[in-house]
Amino acid sequence: MTVAAKFNDRLQQIKIVIADDHPVVRIGVRNMLQVDPGLEVIGEASDGDEAITETLELLPDILLLDLQMPRLPGLEAMRAIMSGSPTVKILLLTSTITTQQIIEALQIGARGIVLKDALADHLSTAIRAVSSGDYWIGGKRVVNLVGALHELMQQAAVPERKTYGLTPRELEVVGCIVEGCSNRDIAKQFSISEETVKRHLSNIFDKTGVSTRLELALFAIAHQLVAMQT
């Protein structure tokens, strides 16, 4: 390779700053990236304040930013960085993250999220996807951020349904009550005795706080218990 070719390759390298409070993680990520000639680690930070300083001084192409950091959490550090250096592309590194946190991070300006247990499989690919102008969400390259955000918001909007401690069989009995079945009908449907049905209803009334079949039916509809039948 000529000197000129080597110089051009170096110019094309993606420059990276690693920000994580765990030295072992930083060392591991650095070693992982060093084997790729197209990637160059130019700095490291051990907390949110250092991440801001290093990024604004070194102006990397990519900042690998731990979501949970001392002194200044990742999302807060990202706000400051995006304000001072909006061209840097930020990939969040995290062990766990909620859908709501992903939405917030993307809205602030993150270009992607890489789970730490998937670093070996995804990190280099995610860096290149983000460097080329795309996003990295859910372990894959995403071109349409608006569509991805819409999908995430739909997921976040789904309320967590409660069973109120009802067992699967009790939920089935609730479904029968909503349909207007009698105790005899329920007993026949599930091949159980009417006494067993009565015990189920007594337990259901106790758990839901209702006292009549009509109240139970209304309660079940209002709290989407019927939809949880399997």
TORSE-737901 format. One record per residue: residue in three letters; x, y, z of N, C-alpha, C, O in turn. Coordinates in steps of 0.1 Angstrom, whole numbers, always signed. Example, Ala and Ser with C-alpha at 12.3 -4.5 7.8 and 13.67 -1.06 7.14 Angstrom:
NODE   r   n_u   n_v   n_w  ca_u  ca_v  ca_w   c_u   c_v   c_w   o_u   o_v   o_w
NODE Ala  +132   -57   +78  +123   -45   +78  +132   -33   +78  +142   -33   +85
NODE Ser  +128   -22   +71  +137   -11   +71  +129    +0   +79  +134   +11   +80
***
This chain:
NODE   r   n_u   n_v   n_w  ca_u  ca_v  ca_w   c_u   c_v   c_w   o_u   o_v   o_w
NODE Met    +8   -12    +0    +0    +0    +0    +9   +12    +0   +18   +13    +8
NODE Thr    +6   +22    -9   +14   +34   -10   +11   +43    +2    +2   +41   +10
NODE Val   +20   +53    +4   +19   +63   +15    +6   +70   +13    -1   +73   +23
NODE Ala    +3   +74    +1    -9   +81    -2   -22   +73    +2   -31   +79    +7
NODE Ala   -21   +60    -2   -33   +52    +1   -35   +50   +16   -46   +51   +21
NODE Lys   -24   +49   +24   -25   +48   +38   -30   +60   +44   -38   +60   +54
NODE Phe   -26   +72   +38   -31   +85   +43   -46   +86   +41   -53   +91   +49
NODE Asn   -50   +82   +29   -65   +83   +26   -73   +74   +35   -84   +77   +39
NODE Asp   -68   +61   +38   -75   +52   +47   -76   +58   +61   -87   +57   +67
NODE Arg   -65   +65   +65   -66   +71   +78   -76   +82   +78   -84   +84   +88
NODE Leu   -77   +90   +68   -87  +101   +67  -101   +95   +67  -110  +102   +72
NODE Gln  -103   +83   +62  -116   +77   +62  -120   +70   +75  -131   +65   +76
NODE Gln  -111   +69   +84  -114   +62   +96  -125   +69  +104  -126   +82  +104
NODE Ile  -133   +61  +110  -144   +67  +119  -137   +69  +133  -133   +60  +139
NODE Lys  -137   +82  +137  -131   +85  +150  -141   +84  +162  -152   +89  +160
NODE Ile  -137   +77  +172  -147   +73  +183  -142   +77  +197  -130   +76  +199
NODE Val  -151   +82  +205  -148   +84  +219  -157   +74  +227  -169   +73  +224
NODE Ile  -151   +67  +237  -158   +58  +245  -161   +64  +259  -151   +68  +266
NODE Ala  -173   +64  +263  -177   +70  +276  -184   +59  +284  -196   +56  +282
NODE Asp  -177   +54  +294  -183   +44  +303  -176   +44  +316  -164   +46  +317
NODE Asp  -183   +43  +327  -177   +44  +340  -169   +32  +345  -162   +32  +355
NODE His  -171   +21  +337  -164    +8  +341  -151    +7  +332  -153    +5  +320
NODE Pro  -139    +7  +338  -127    +6  +330  -127    -7  +322  -122    -7  +311
NODE Val  -132   -18  +328  -132   -31  +320  -140   -30  +307  -136   -35  +297
NODE Val  -151   -23  +308  -159   -21  +296  -152   -13  +286  -152   -16  +274
NODE Arg  -146    -2  +290  -138    +7  +281  -127    -1  +274  -125    +0  +262
NODE Ile  -120    -9  +282  -109   -17  +277  -114   -27  +267  -108   -29  +256
NODE Gly  -125   -33  +270  -131   -44  +261  -136   -38  +248  -133   -43  +238
NODE Val  -142   -26  +249  -147   -20  +237  -136   -15  +228  -136   -17  +216
NODE Arg  -125    -9  +235  -114    -4  +227  -107   -16  +220  -104   -15  +208
NODE Asn  -105   -27  +227   -98   -38  +221  -107   -44  +209  -102   -48  +199
NODE Met  -120   -44  +211  -129   -49  +201  -128   -40  +188  -129   -45  +177
NODE Leu  -127   -27  +190  -127   -18  +179  -113   -17  +172  -112   -14  +160
NODE Gln  -102   -20  +180   -89   -18  +174   -86   -28  +163   -77   -26  +155
NODE Val   -93   -39  +163   -91   -49  +152   -97   -45  +139   -94   -51  +129
NODE Asp  -105   -34  +139  -111   -29  +127  -103   -17  +122  -103    -7  +129
NODE Pro   -96   -18  +111   -88    -7  +106   -95    +6  +102   -90   +16  +101
NODE Gly  -108    +4  +101  -117   +16   +97  -121   +24  +109  -128   +34  +108
NODE Leu  -118   +19  +121  -123   +26  +134  -111   +30  +142  -101   +22  +143
NODE Glu  -112   +42  +148  -101   +47  +156  -106   +53  +169  -114   +62  +168
NODE Val  -102   +47  +180  -106   +53  +193   -97   +64  +197   -85   +62  +198
NODE Ile  -102   +77  +198   -94   +88  +200   -95   +94  +214   -88  +103  +218
NODE Gly  -104   +88  +222  -105   +93  +236  -114   +85  +244  -122   +77  +239
NODE Glu  -114   +86  +257  -122   +79  +267  -127   +88  +278  -120   +98  +281
NODE Ala  -138   +85  +284  -143   +92  +295  -150   +83  +305  -155   +72  +301
NODE Ser  -149   +86  +318  -154   +77  +329  -166   +82  +335  -172   +76  +344
NODE Asp  -171   +94  +332  -184   +99  +337  -190  +109  +327  -184  +112  +317
NODE Gly  -202  +114  +331  -209  +122  +321  -202  +135  +318  -202  +140  +307
NODE Asp  -196  +142  +329  -189  +154  +327  -177  +152  +317  -175  +161  +308
NODE Glu  -170  +142  +320  -158  +139  +311  -163  +136  +297  -156  +140  +287
NODE Ala  -174  +129  +295  -179  +126  +282  -182  +139  +274  -179  +140  +262
NODE Ile  -188  +149  +281  -190  +162  +275  -177  +169  +270  -176  +173  +259
NODE Thr  -168  +169  +280  -155  +176  +277  -147  +170  +266  -143  +176  +257
NODE Glu  -146  +156  +267  -139  +149  +256  -145  +151  +242  -138  +152  +232
NODE Thr  -158  +150  +242  -165  +151  +229  -164  +165  +223  -161  +166  +211
NODE Leu  -165  +175  +231  -164  +189  +226  -150  +193  +222  -148  +201  +213
NODE Glu  -140  +187  +229  -126  +190  +226  -121  +182  +214  -114  +187  +205
NODE Leu  -124  +169  +214  -119  +160  +203  -127  +159  +191  -122  +155  +180
NODE Leu  -140  +163  +192  -149  +162  +180  -149  +149  +173  -146  +149  +161
NODE Pro  -153  +138  +179  -153  +125  +173  -164  +124  +163  -174  +132  +163
NODE Asp  -164  +114  +154  -175  +111  +145  -186  +104  +154  -198  +107  +152
NODE Ile  -182   +95  +163  -191   +87  +171  -188   +88  +185  -176   +87  +189
NODE Leu  -198   +90  +194  -196   +89  +208  -203   +77  +213  -216   +76  +211
NODE Leu  -196   +67  +219  -203   +56  +225  -205   +59  +240  -195   +61  +248
NODE Leu  -218   +61  +244  -221   +67  +256  -229   +58  +265  -240   +53  +261
NODE Asp  -224   +54  +277  -231   +46  +286  -243   +53  +291  -243   +65  +294
NODE Leu  -254   +46  +292  -267   +53  +296  -266   +56  +311  -271   +67  +315
NODE Gln  -261   +48  +319  -260   +50  +334  -246   +54  +337  -237   +46  +337
NODE Met  -244   +67  +341  -230   +72  +344  -231   +80  +356  -241   +87  +359
NODE Pro  -220   +80  +364  -219   +89  +376  -218  +104  +372  -214  +107  +361
NODE Arg  -221  +112  +382  -220  +127  +381  -230  +133  +371  -236  +143  +374
NODE Leu  -232  +126  +359  -242  +131  +350  -247  +119  +342  -239  +114  +334
NODE Pro  -260  +116  +343  -265  +104  +335  -263  +106  +320  -262  +117  +315
NODE Gly  -263   +95  +313  -261   +95  +299  -270  +105  +291  -266  +112  +282
NODE Leu  -283  +104  +294  -293  +113  +287  -290  +127  +289  -291  +135  +280
NODE Glu  -287  +131  +301  -284  +145  +304  -271  +149  +298  -270  +161  +292
NODE Ala  -261  +141  +298  -248  +144  +291  -251  +146  +276  -245  +154  +269
NODE Met  -260  +137  +271  -263  +138  +256  -269  +151  +253  -267  +157  +242
NODE Arg  -278  +156  +262  -284  +169  +259  -274  +180  +258  -274  +189  +249
NODE Ala  -264  +180  +267  -254  +190  +267  -245  +189  +254  -241  +199  +248
NODE Ile  -242  +177  +251  -233  +174  +239  -240  +178  +226  -234  +185  +217
NODE Met  -253  +175  +225  -260  +179  +213  -262  +194  +211  -262  +199  +200
NODE Ser  -262  +201  +223  -263  +215  +222  -249  +221  +218  -249  +231  +210
NODE Gly  -238  +215  +222  -225  +221  +219  -219  +216  +207  -211  +222  +200
NODE Ser  -222  +203  +203  -216  +197  +191  -227  +188  +184  -226  +176  +185
NODE Pro  -236  +194  +177  -248  +187  +172  -244  +177  +160  -252  +169  +156
NODE Thr  -232  +178  +155  -228  +169  +144  -223  +155  +149  -223  +146  +141
NODE Val  -219  +154  +162  -215  +141  +167  -226  +131  +167  -238  +135  +171
NODE Lys  -224  +119  +163  -234  +109  +163  -232  +100  +176  -222   +95  +178
NODE Ile  -243   +99  +184  -242   +92  +197  -249   +79  +196  -261   +78  +193
NODE Leu  -241   +69  +200  -247   +55  +202  -247   +52  +217  -236   +53  +224
NODE Leu  -259   +49  +223  -260   +46  +237  -256   +32  +239  -261   +23  +232
NODE Leu  -248   +29  +250  -245   +16  +254  -252   +13  +267  -251   +22  +276
NODE Thr  -259    +2  +268  -267    +0  +280  -269   -15  +282  -269   -23  +273
NODE Ser  -271   -19  +295  -275   -33  +298  -289   -35  +296  -294   -45  +290
NODE Thr  -298   -25  +300  -312   -26  +299  -317   -12  +295  -311    -2  +299
NODE Ile  -328   -12  +288  -334    +1  +285  -349    -1  +282  -353   -11  +276
NODE Thr  -357    +8  +287  -372    +7  +284  -375   +14  +271  -368   +21  +265
NODE Thr  -387   +10  +266  -392   +16  +253  -393   +31  +255  -389   +39  +246
NODE Gln  -397   +36  +266  -399   +50  +269  -385   +57  +268  -384   +68  +263
NODE Gln  -375   +51  +274  -361   +56  +274  -356   +57  +260  -349   +67  +256
NODE Ile  -359   +47  +252  -354   +47  +238  -360   +59  +230  -354   +66  +223
NODE Ile  -373   +61  +232  -380   +72  +226  -374   +85  +230  -371   +94  +222
NODE Glu  -372   +87  +243  -366   +99  +248  -352  +101  +242  -349  +113  +238
NODE Ala  -344   +91  +242  -330   +92  +237  -330   +96  +222  -323  +105  +218
NODE Leu  -339   +90  +214  -340   +93  +200  -345  +108  +198  -340  +115  +189
NODE Gln  -354  +112  +206  -359  +125  +205  -349  +136  +209  -348  +147  +203
NODE Ile  -340  +133  +218  -329  +142  +222  -319  +142  +211  -313  +153  +209
NODE Gly  -316  +131  +204  -307  +131  +193  -298  +119  +192  -289  +119  +183
NODE Ala  -300  +109  +200  -293   +97  +199  -295   +90  +185  -306   +91  +179
NODE Arg  -285   +84  +180  -286   +78  +167  -288   +62  +168  -291   +56  +158
NODE Gly  -287   +57  +180  -289   +43  +182  -286   +38  +196  -281   +46  +204
NODE Ile  -290   +26  +198  -288   +20  +211  -282    +6  +209  -288    -2  +201
NODE Val  -272    +3  +216  -266   -11  +215  -265   -17  +229  -260   -11  +238
NODE Leu  -271   -28  +231  -271   -35  +243  -257   -41  +246  -251   -46  +237
NODE Lys  -253   -40  +258  -239   -44  +262  -237   -59  +259  -226   -64  +256
NODE Asp  -247   -67  +261  -245   -82  +259  -245   -85  +244  -244   -97  +240
NODE Ala  -247   -75  +235  -247   -77  +221  -235   -69  +214  -235   -68  +202
NODE Leu  -226   -64  +222  -215   -56  +217  -207   -63  +206  -204   -58  +195
NODE Ala  -203   -76  +209  -195   -83  +200  -202   -85  +187  -195   -86  +176
NODE Asp  -215   -87  +187  -222   -90  +175  -226   -78  +167  -226   -78  +154
NODE His  -229   -67  +174  -235   -55  +167  -227   -42  +167  -230   -34  +158
NODE Leu  -217   -41  +176  -211   -27  +177  -205   -22  +164  -209   -10  +161
NODE Ser  -196   -29  +158  -190   -23  +145  -200   -20  +135  -200   -10  +128
NODE Thr  -210   -29  +133  -221   -27  +123  -229   -15  +127  -233    -7  +118
NODE Ala  -232   -14  +140  -240    -2  +144  -233   +11  +142  -239   +21  +138
NODE Ile  -220   +11  +145  -212   +23  +143  -212   +27  +128  -214   +39  +125
NODE Arg  -210   +17  +119  -210   +21  +105  -224   +25  +100  -225   +34   +92
NODE Ala  -235   +19  +105  -248   +23  +102  -251   +37  +106  -256   +45   +98
NODE Val  -247   +41  +118  -249   +54  +123  -240   +64  +116  -244   +75  +113
NODE Ser  -228   +60  +113  -218   +69  +106  -223   +72   +92  -220   +83   +87
NODE Ser  -230   +63   +86  -235   +65   +72  -248   +73   +72  -253   +77   +61
NODE Gly  -253   +77   +84  -265   +85   +84  -278   +78   +88  -289   +84   +89
NODE Asp  -277   +65   +90  -289   +57   +95  -289   +56  +110  -281   +63  +117
NODE Tyr  -299   +48  +115  -300   +46  +129  -299   +32  +133  -299   +23  +124
NODE Trp  -296   +29  +146  -295   +15  +150  -304   +13  +162  -302   +17  +173
NODE Ile  -316    +6  +159  -326    +4  +170  -330   -11  +170  -333   -16  +159
NODE Gly  -331   -16  +181  -335   -30  +182  -327   -40  +175  -331   -50  +170
NODE Gly  -313   -37  +175  -304   -47  +169  -304   -47  +154  -300   -57  +148
NODE Lys  -309   -36  +148  -309   -36  +133  -308   -21  +128  -311   -12  +135
NODE Arg  -303   -20  +115  -302    -7  +109  -316    -2  +106  -325    -9  +101
NODE Val  -318   +11  +109  -331   +17  +107  -329   +30   +98  -321   +39  +102
NODE Val  -336   +30   +87  -335   +42   +78  -345   +52   +81  -342   +64   +81
NODE Asn  -357   +48   +83  -369   +57   +86  -371   +59  +101  -378   +51  +107
NODE Leu  -365   +69  +106  -367   +72  +121  -381   +75  +124  -386   +71  +135
NODE Val  -388   +82  +116  -402   +86  +119  -410   +73  +121  -418   +72  +130
NODE Gly  -409   +64  +112  -416   +51  +112  -412   +43  +125  -421   +38  +131
NODE Ala  -399   +43  +128  -395   +36  +140  -400   +42  +152  -404   +35  +162
NODE Leu  -400   +55  +153  -405   +62  +165  -420   +60  +167  -425   +58  +178
NODE His  -427   +60  +155  -442   +58  +156  -445   +44  +161  -454   +42  +170
NODE Glu  -437   +34  +157  -439   +20  +162  -436   +19  +177  -443   +12  +184
NODE Leu  -425   +26  +181  -421   +26  +195  -431   +32  +204  -434   +27  +215
NODE Met  -437   +43  +199  -447   +50  +207  -460   +42  +208  -467   +43  +218
NODE Gln  -463   +35  +198  -475   +26  +198  -472   +15  +209  -481   +12  +217
NODE Gln  -460   +10  +210  -457    +0  +220  -458    +6  +234  -463    +0  +243
NODE Ala  -452   +18  +235  -452   +24  +248  -466   +28  +253  -469   +29  +265
NODE Ala  -475   +30  +243  -489   +35  +247  -498   +23  +251  -508   +26  +257
NODE Val  -493   +11  +249  -501    +0  +253  -501    -2  +268  -490    -5  +273
NODE Pro  -512    +0  +275  -511    -1  +290  -509   -15  +294  -514   -25  +288
NODE Glu  -502   -16  +305  -500   -29  +311  -513   -34  +317  -518   -28  +327
NODE Arg  -518   -45  +312  -531   -50  +318  -529   -58  +331  -519   -64  +333
NODE Lys  -538   -57  +340  -538   -64  +352  -547   -75  +353  -558   -75  +347
NODE Thr  -544   -85  +360  -553   -97  +362  -559   -97  +375  -568  -105  +378
NODE Tyr  -555   -88  +384  -560   -87  +398  -559  -100  +405  -567  -103  +414
NODE Gly  -548  -107  +402  -546  -120  +409  -554  -132  +404  -554  -142  +410
NODE Leu  -562  -130  +394  -571  -141  +389  -563  -151  +382  -554  -148  +374
NODE Thr  -566  -164  +384  -560  -175  +377  -565  -176  +363  -576  -170  +360
NODE Pro  -558  -183  +354  -563  -185  +341  -578  -191  +341  -586  -186  +333
NODE Arg  -581  -200  +349  -594  -206  +350  -604  -196  +354  -615  -195  +349
NODE Glu  -600  -188  +364  -609  -177  +369  -612  -167  +358  -623  -162  +357
NODE Leu  -602  -164  +350  -604  -155  +339  -614  -161  +329  -622  -153  +323
NODE Glu  -613  -174  +327  -622  -180  +318  -636  -179  +323  -646  -177  +316
NODE Val  -638  -181  +336  -651  -180  +343  -656  -166  +341  -668  -164  +338
NODE Val  -647  -156  +343  -652  -142  +341  -657  -140  +327  -667  -133  +325
NODE Gly  -650  -146  +317  -655  -145  +303  -668  -150  +301  -677  -145  +294
NODE Cys  -671  -161  +308  -684  -168  +307  -695  -159  +313  -706  -158  +308
NODE Ile  -692  -152  +324  -701  -143  +331  -705  -132  +322  -716  -128  +321
NODE Val  -694  -126  +315  -697  -115  +306  -706  -120  +295  -714  -112  +290
NODE Glu  -705  -132  +291  -714  -137  +280  -728  -141  +285  -736  -145  +277
NODE Gly  -730  -140  +298  -743  -143  +304  -745  -157  +307  -757  -161  +309
NODE Cys  -735  -165  +309  -737  -179  +312  -741  -181  +326  -737  -173  +335
NODE Ser  -749  -192  +329  -753  -195  +342  -742  -204  +348  -732  -209  +341
NODE Asn  -743  -207  +361  -733  -216  +368  -734  -230  +361  -723  -236  +360
NODE Arg  -746  -234  +358  -747  -247  +351  -740  -248  +338  -733  -257  +334
NODE Asp  -742  -236  +330  -735  -235  +317  -720  -236  +319  -713  -243  +311
NODE Ile  -715  -229  +329  -700  -228  +331  -695  -242  +335  -684  -246  +330
NODE Ala  -702  -249  +344  -698  -262  +349  -698  -272  +337  -688  -280  +336
NODE Lys  -707  -271  +328  -708  -280  +317  -696  -277  +307  -690  -286  +302
NODE Gln  -694  -264  +305  -683  -260  +295  -669  -265  +300  -661  -269  +291
NODE Phe  -667  -265  +313  -653  -268  +317  -653  -282  +324  -643  -286  +330
NODE Ser  -664  -289  +324  -665  -302  +330  -661  -302  +344  -654  -310  +349
NODE Ile  -667  -293  +352  -665  -292  +366  -679  -291  +373  -689  -290  +366
NODE Ser  -679  -292  +386  -692  -292  +393  -697  -277  +395  -688  -268  +395
NODE Glu  -709  -276  +398  -714  -262  +400  -709  -257  +413  -707  -245  +415
NODE Glu  -706  -266  +423  -699  -261  +435  -686  -255  +433  -682  -245  +439
NODE Thr  -679  -261  +423  -665  -256  +419  -667  -242  +413  -659  -233  +415
NODE Val  -677  -241  +405  -680  -228  +398  -683  -217  +409  -678  -206  +408
NODE Lys  -691  -221  +419  -694  -212  +430  -681  -207  +437  -680  -196  +441
NODE Arg  -672  -217  +439  -660  -214  +446  -651  -204  +438  -645  -195  +443
NODE His  -651  -207  +425  -644  -197  +416  -650  -183  +417  -642  -174  +418
NODE Leu  -663  -183  +416  -670  -170  +417  -667  -162  +430  -665  -150  +430
NODE Ser  -667  -170  +441  -664  -164  +454  -650  -158  +454  -648  -147  +459
NODE Asn  -640  -166  +449  -627  -161  +448  -626  -148  +439  -619  -139  +442
NODE Ile  -633  -149  +428  -632  -138  +418  -638  -125  +425  -633  -114  +423
NODE Phe  -650  -127  +432  -656  -115  +439  -646  -109  +449  -645   -97  +450
NODE Asp  -639  -118  +456  -630  -113  +466  -618  -105  +460  -614   -94  +465
NODE Lys  -613  -110  +449  -601  -104  +443  -605   -91  +435  -597   -82  +435
NODE Thr  -617   -90  +430  -620   -78  +422  -628   -68  +430  -629   -56  +426
NODE Gly  -633   -72  +442  -641   -63  +451  -655   -61  +446  -661   -51  +451
NODE Val  -660   -69  +438  -674   -68  +434  -683   -78  +441  -677   -87  +448
NODE Ser  -696   -76  +440  -705   -85  +448  -716   -92  +440  -723  -100  +445
NODE Thr  -717   -88  +428  -728   -94  +419  -722   -98  +406  -712   -93  +402
NODE Arg  -729  -106  +399  -725  -110  +385  -725   -98  +376  -716   -97  +367
NODE Leu  -735   -89  +377  -735   -78  +368  -723   -69  +371  -717   -64  +361
NODE Glu  -720   -66  +384  -709   -58  +387  -696   -64  +381  -687   -57  +377
NODE Leu  -695   -77  +382  -683   -84  +377  -682   -83  +362  -671   -80  +357
NODE Ala  -693   -84  +355  -693   -82  +340  -688   -68  +337  -680   -66  +328
NODE Leu  -694   -58  +343  -690   -44  +341  -675   -42  +344  -668   -35  +337
NODE Phe  -671   -47  +355  -657   -46  +360  -648   -52  +349  -638   -47  +346
NODE Ala  -652   -64  +344  -643   -71  +335  -642   -64  +322  -631   -63  +316
NODE Ile  -653   -58  +317  -652   -50  +305  -644   -38  +307  -635   -34  +298
NODE Ala  -646   -31  +318  -639   -18  +320  -624   -20  +322  -616   -12  +318
NODE His  -620   -32  +327  -606   -34  +330  -600   -45  +320  -589   -50  +322
NODE Gln  -607   -47  +309  -602   -55  +298  -598   -69  +303  -589   -75  +297
NODE Leu  -605   -74  +312  -602   -88  +317  -606   -98  +307  -599  -109  +305
NODE Val  -616   -96  +300  -621  -106  +290  -611  -107  +279  -609  -118  +274
NODE Ala  -604   -96  +275  -594   -97  +264  -582  -105  +267  -574  -109  +259
NODE Met  -581  -108  +280  -569  -115  +285  -571  -130  +285  -562  -138  +289
NODE Gln  -583  -135  +281  -585  -149  +281  -576  -156  +270  -573  -150  +260
NODE Thr  -572  -168  +273  -564  -175  +263  -571  -188  +259  -566  -195  +251
***
